[in-house]
Amino acid sequence: MDQIQGIQTYAGIVYLFIMFVFWLAAFVILYHLIRFGVGNEPKKVSAIFLGGSILISIITTLFFAQIIF
């Protein structure tokens, strides 16, 4: 039983690391779209991108929770 709990702990740590890298990349993309974009179009694209990033994060977290537990 300890071995299964150890695997779940490592899987959780790996998942958190992957989500951190994903959100870091999403932040960099959003920052550059908003900061260096000219006009309103890049800001609209960044808002859509942010919504998609949040949706993907929620979906992957729900799937991960179902797989581990």
N, C-alpha and C positions, 0 to 999 in steps of 0.2 A: 504494500500500500504506500509506503514511503517513496518508492520508486516512481509511482504514478504521480504523486503530489510534486515530486521534484521535476518531472517532465512538464507538468502544468505550470510550475513556477518559471522554468526556463522559457517555455512557450510564451508566457505572459510578458516576460522581459523582452524577448525578441520582438513580439508584437508591438510593445510600447516604443521600442527603438525604431521600428519600421514606420510607425505612425509619426514619430518625432521627425524623421527624415522627410516623410511626405509633407508634413505641415511646414517644415523649414523650406522645402522647395516651393510649396504653394505661396508662402509668404514672399519669397524672392520674386516669383513671377508677378504676384499682385503689386508688390512695391514698384517694380519696374514699369508695369502697365500704368499705374496711377502717377508715378513721379515723372516719367519721361514721355508719357503720352500727350499728344497735342490735340486739344478739342475734347469733345464729350464721348466719342466712340470708344477710346481705350478704357474709360471709366465704366462704361456700360458693359464692355467685355469682361472687365475685372469683376464686376458685380455678379455676372453670370458664372464666371469661373469660381468665385467664392461660394456661391450656392451649390455648384456641382461638387466642390471639394468637401463641403459639409455633408452633402448627401452621400458621397462615396465613403466618408469616414463613418457615418452612422451605419450604413449597410455592412461595411466590413467588420465593424465592432459587433454588430448583432450576429453575423455569421461566425465570428471568432468565438463569441460567448456560447453559441450552440455547439460548436465543435469541441471545445474544451470541457464544458460542463455537460 
